[in-house]
Amino acid sequence: MSRSFLERATKAARTSRIIVAFDPVFNPYAKPREERARERKNVALGMEKILQELAGIVAGAKIGVPAIFALGLDEIEELIESAGGGLIFICDSKMADIGHVNRLVAEQVFDVGFDALIIHAAVGRRGAIDEVVKLADERGKGVLGLCAMSHPGASEHLNRHMDELLGIAASAGVDGFVLPATFPDLITRARRAHPSSLILSPGVGVQGAPFGSAVSAGADFEIIGRSITGDPDPARRAREIAEAMRGAG
């Protein structure tokens, strides 16, 4: 557990409970090779503009696989640098491998400037999560264990084992958990069992959970993507959502 990351996230939550999710819908490989660099740069500049508009409204940004594949880590490094340290950046690379591979990925993630990453708790502690937590502690970075998901199919298997996964992730020393706003009872259960851990919740907005519902259930942050990034005026929409969250809390 990284005390520096936990303190920073706790401080950020006093200002905003929103983590904006960036998953730009574009495929550079559908274009001729000579056009791809220009397309990447245009999308990256668009993301940078949105983050500038959201400064002071959101606490941070979660960047996932679609952006990592489409933009590349060099563009993402520039995006993080452009924020000037004012936001928490979380990498969601769908990490779920053996410890050696996890650490190789985590080193690159932290080197380009991410403050934390998400790892699937289902891979287990020994020789998997523990390798990443050790590196994160050395770097003063954060690790969040994904223990349940927001889509309907998660109830078929993954979410039924949430309590076990919470125990695995906690025993590895993660800073917190990723739990779905679409299943608020899971958030409440986790908060009771782990009162001092961070909880971040996706599934708000487009996936159906009301704004503020995850925070009301016990989450520290709600991860909100398309409801903000897909709006013609992201800053205005983020302010409206923040106000709705305050009313729900």
Buried (B, 14 or more C-beta within 10 A) or exposed (E): BBEEBBEBBEEBBEEBBBBBBBBBEBEBEEEEEEEBEEBBEEBBBEBBEBBEBBEEBBBBBBBBEBBBEBBBBEBBBBBBEBBEEEBBBBBBBEBBBEBEEBBEBBEEBBEBBBBBBBBBBBBBBEEBBBBBBBBBBEBEBBBBBBBBBBEEEBBEEBBEBBBEBBBBBBBBBBBBBBBBBBBBEBBBBBBEEBEEBBBBBBBBBEBEBBBBBBBBBBBBBBBBBEBBBEBEEBBEBBBBBBEBBEEBE
